[in-house]
Amino acid sequence: MPDTIYYVYIMSNATGSVFYIGVTEDLTKRVHEHKLLQISGISAKYRIDRLLHFETYSSADEAKQREQHMQTWRRSRKISFIEQNNPHWQELHL
């Protein structure tokens, strides 16, 4: 059986006013769910549908720790991080 890859990802809405940080084993499926507004709560409410950043991990625990750490960041830190890695805020396509 192949090793599982875990993804930590950052998504936003069209205006970049709200961020969603999550973890998943199937990034393509999860992004699709966001785009169809199938992720309830803040994601659907603010139409979080643009993938701006993702990272891969081989351990679920490591991915969850990274997600939790990123969720503690202030808004300004999230913006700086995105701009370092995706300076034009282009939606990433898988």
PLY file of the C-alpha trace (Angstrom):
ply
format ascii 1.0
element vertex 94
property float x
property float y
property float z
element edge 93
property int vertex1
property int vertex2
end_header
0.00 0.00 0.00
1.42 3.42 -0.92
2.31 5.89 1.79
-0.40 8.42 2.57
0.32 12.07 1.90
-1.35 14.69 4.07
-1.91 18.23 2.86
-2.12 21.41 4.88
-3.74 24.09 2.77
-4.79 27.72 2.82
-7.83 28.87 0.90
-9.53 32.24 0.68
-12.50 33.92 -0.87
-12.35 36.07 -4.02
-11.58 39.25 -2.07
-8.94 37.67 0.18
-10.82 38.89 3.24
-11.26 35.48 4.91
-8.81 32.57 5.19
-9.43 28.89 5.77
-6.61 26.60 6.88
-7.26 22.88 6.79
-5.72 19.43 6.51
-6.76 16.59 4.20
-5.55 13.40 2.55
-7.21 14.28 -0.77
-6.53 17.88 -1.71
-8.19 17.70 -5.12
-11.43 16.41 -3.59
-11.33 18.92 -0.73
-10.80 21.92 -3.03
-13.69 20.69 -5.17
-15.89 20.47 -2.04
-14.97 24.05 -1.11
-15.82 25.26 -4.61
-19.23 23.59 -4.41
-19.78 25.14 -0.95
-20.03 21.66 0.60
-17.76 22.54 3.53
-20.17 23.99 6.08
-19.50 26.88 8.40
-17.12 29.71 7.59
-16.13 28.15 4.27
-19.64 28.17 2.82
-20.67 31.40 4.54
-17.78 33.40 3.05
-17.48 31.41 -0.21
-13.96 30.14 0.44
-13.04 28.73 -2.97
-9.48 29.80 -3.93
-6.50 27.57 -3.12
-3.56 29.86 -2.35
-1.04 27.56 -0.65
-0.47 23.93 0.29
2.22 21.82 1.93
2.69 18.04 2.04
3.46 15.84 5.03
3.95 12.10 5.45
2.53 12.07 8.97
-1.03 12.94 9.99
0.21 14.20 13.35
2.79 16.46 11.72
0.19 17.87 9.32
-2.31 18.48 12.13
0.34 20.25 14.22
1.25 22.48 11.29
-2.41 23.28 10.64
-2.98 24.16 14.29
0.14 26.32 14.35
-0.89 28.22 11.21
-4.37 28.78 12.63
-2.85 30.71 15.54
-1.30 33.25 13.16
-2.72 36.74 13.07
-4.22 37.90 9.80
-1.12 39.98 8.96
1.11 36.89 9.35
-1.14 34.86 7.04
-1.01 37.60 4.43
2.79 37.86 4.66
3.14 34.09 4.37
0.91 33.94 1.29
2.72 36.86 -0.33
6.10 35.18 0.25
4.93 31.95 -1.41
2.36 33.24 -3.89
3.10 36.95 -4.42
0.34 37.50 -6.98
-2.28 35.58 -4.98
-2.90 33.34 -7.96
-5.26 30.45 -7.43
-3.33 27.20 -7.51
-4.65 24.46 -9.80
-4.05 20.81 -9.10
0 1
1 2
2 3
3 4
4 5
5 6
6 7
7 8
8 9
9 10
10 11
11 12
12 13
13 14
14 15
15 16
16 17
17 18
18 19
19 20
20 21
21 22
22 23
23 24
24 25
25 26
26 27
27 28
28 29
29 30
30 31
31 32
32 33
33 34
34 35
35 36
36 37
37 38
38 39
39 40
40 41
41 42
42 43
43 44
44 45
45 46
46 47
47 48
48 49
49 50
50 51
51 52
52 53
53 54
54 55
55 56
56 57
57 58
58 59
59 60
60 61
61 62
62 63
63 64
64 65
65 66
66 67
67 68
68 69
69 70
70 71
71 72
72 73
73 74
74 75
75 76
76 77
77 78
78 79
79 80
80 81
81 82
82 83
83 84
84 85
85 86
86 87
87 88
88 89
89 90
90 91
91 92
92 93
